[in-house]
């Protein structure tokens, strides 16, 4: 089977849908992580370090939410979605890692 024949039989709508659903799952898990980080920071009273970590987690979560929403909207549009730019991919990865670091700092 030639590459052209394989491309003709492929449904291009499935991959963007799976990717869109993956972005939604990642956003949901990030939301849960941010909520647990805020809960941990505020448990037993508010300390200055806890308040800063809580604010930082919230800002990072909102940044990731904005990036994810843009990507989900792009994937849901008609036609072939645009590729994720390296700048947006890097920002999403940095937000994810930074929320994880903030959460680990709150736990320890």
N, C-alpha and C positions, 0 to 999 in steps of 0.2 A: 504494500500500500504506500503510495507516495505521500509526501508531506502535505501537498495541496489537497489531496483527498481526505487526509486525516483532519485538516483544518476545516474543511467543508462540513464534516460530520460532527464537529464539536459544538456544543451549545455555549456560546460565550457569556451567557447570562448567569451561569451557575457560579463561576469563580468570583465575580464581584459580590454576589449575594453571600457566599461563604465568608469572604473577607469582611464584609459589612457586619455580619453576625459576630465575627471574631472581635472586631472593634467594639461592638456593644458589650460582649462578655468582658473584655478588658476594662472598659469603662465601669461596668458594674463591680468588678473585683477591686478596682481603684477606689471606688466610692466606699466600699466596705472597709478597705484598709484605712482610708482617711477618717471615717467615722470611728473606727476602733482606736486610731491614734488620738483623736480628740477626746474620746472617752477616757483613755489612759492618762492623757495629760491633765484632765480635769478631776480625775479620781483622787479623793483625799485632799482636796483644796487646790487652789491655783497658786503655782509658783511662777516666778519670772521666766525660768527656763522652760517650764511647761507651756506657758502662754506663748512664748516665742516659737517653740516647736509646733504648737497647735496652729498658730497663724501661718507658719511656713508650710505645713502640710496642706492647709486649706488653699493657699495660693498655688501651690504646685498641683493640687488636684483640679483646681479651676483651670489652670493652664492646660493640663492634659485633657480635660473635658472639652475645652474649646478646640484643641487640635483634633480630637476624636470626632467631634460633631462636624467639623469641616470635612473630614475624610468620609464619614458616613453619608453626609449629604452628597458628596461627589460620587460615591459609589452607587447611590440610589438614583442618580439622574439617568436620563435616557442616553443611550449611546455608550460608547467606550469611555470608561472613566480615565481621567488623567492620572499619570503615574505620581506616586508620592514623592515629593521633592526631598532631597537629602537634608535640607534645613528642617523641614517638618518632622522627618523621621528622627533626626538627632534630638530635636526638642522633645518629642514624645518619649524617647528612650531616657533622656536626662531627667524628665519629670518623674518617670516611673522609678528610676534608680534613687532619685533624691527622696521620694516619698518612702521608699523602703529603708533608706538610711535614717530618715527622721523617725520612722516607726521603731527601728532597732534602737535608736538612741533613747526613745521614751521607755522602752522595755528594760533596758539596762540602766 
